[in-house]
Amino acid sequence: MRNVLWRVIVLVAFALVGAYGLAELRGPQGIPALKERWNEIRQFEEENANLQRENNYRRNRIKKLESSPSEQELEIRKSLKLLRPGETSFILPEQPKPEEPKPPADQPTDSNSSQ
């Protein structure tokens, strides 16, 4: 009889621990929070990969500029907008933005037609 009672108590204890665990996993600090953390980690990993690619590009660009006088000249000319003798630079004006069509003067506007 004591053996059966002991087994029932242990079974109830395991059931309570299981129910508590399930409630915690479904709660706000459980699986939803874990999924949110995983998404944040994935986003940070993507951002780190992008920054690493950008750093590698800039390192390579610096190495090119350090080792190549022609690259240095092009960069200086581009940043200072310098021209060699005999070169011509064309600066085009910005295109105006298209305006909205205006209604003809002989047609009433919506505010006038309601009166």
N, C-alpha and C positions, 0 to 999 in steps of 0.2 A: 504494500500500500504506500509506504514512504517512497519507494522507487518510482511509482507512477506519479505521485504528487511532485517529486523532484523533477521528473521529465516535463510535466505540464508547466512548472514554473520556469524552467529553462526555455521551453518553447515559447511561452508568453514573452519572456525577456527578449529572445531573438526577434519575435514579431514586433515588439515595441521599438527595438533598435532599428529594424528594417523600415518601419513606418516613419521614424524620425529621420533616417537617412534619405528616404524618398521625399519627404516634405522639404528637407534642406536643399536637395538637388533641384526641386521644382521652384524653389523660392527665388527672390531677386538676387541673392548672392550665389546661386547655384549654376545650373547649366546655361541660362541666358547670359549671365555675367561672364562665364567662361568663353562662350562663343564671341561675345563682344571683345574680350581681351585678345582672342585669336585673330579677329578682324583687325584690331589695332596693330598687333604684331605684324600681320601681313602688310598693312599699309606702311608701317615704318620700314620694313624690309625693302619694299618697292622704292620708297623714298631714298633709303641708303644706297640702293643699287643705282638709282638715277644720279645721285650726288657723286658716287664713285666713278660713273662714266664721265660726268662733267669734269671731275678732277683729272682723270686720265687724259681727256681731250686738252685741257688747259696745260698740263705738264708737257704733252707732245708739242703743243703750240709754242710754249716757251723754249723748248729744245730747238725747234725749227728757227725761231727768232735768234737764239744765241749762236747757232751754227751757220746760218745763211744770211749773208749781207743783202741779197736780193729780197728776201722776205722782210728784213728790217726796213729796207727802203720802201717797199710797198706799204708796210704798216704805218710808217711815218708819213708818207704822202697821203694815205687815206685819212689818218687822224688829223693832220694839219691842213688838209685840202690843198696841198702844194702841187704845182704843175712843172713839168720840164719845159725848157724853152722850145717853142714851136707847138706845144700841145694846146688843145682847146677843150674847155670844159663846158658842157651844156647843162644848165639848170632849168628844169621845166617847172612851170607853175602848177600848183595843186589844182586838180579838177574841182569845179564847184559842185556842191551837192545838188541833186535835182530837187526842185521845189514842188510842193503839192499844187495840182492844178486849181486855179481859182474859178469860181462860177462866173458865167457871163454877167455883165452889168444889168442887162434887161430882165434877168430872171430873179425873182425874190428869193431871199435866203430862207432857211427853215424858221428862224425866229420871227421874220416878218410875215410869213404865210399863216401863222397860227392866230393872228389878230383879226 
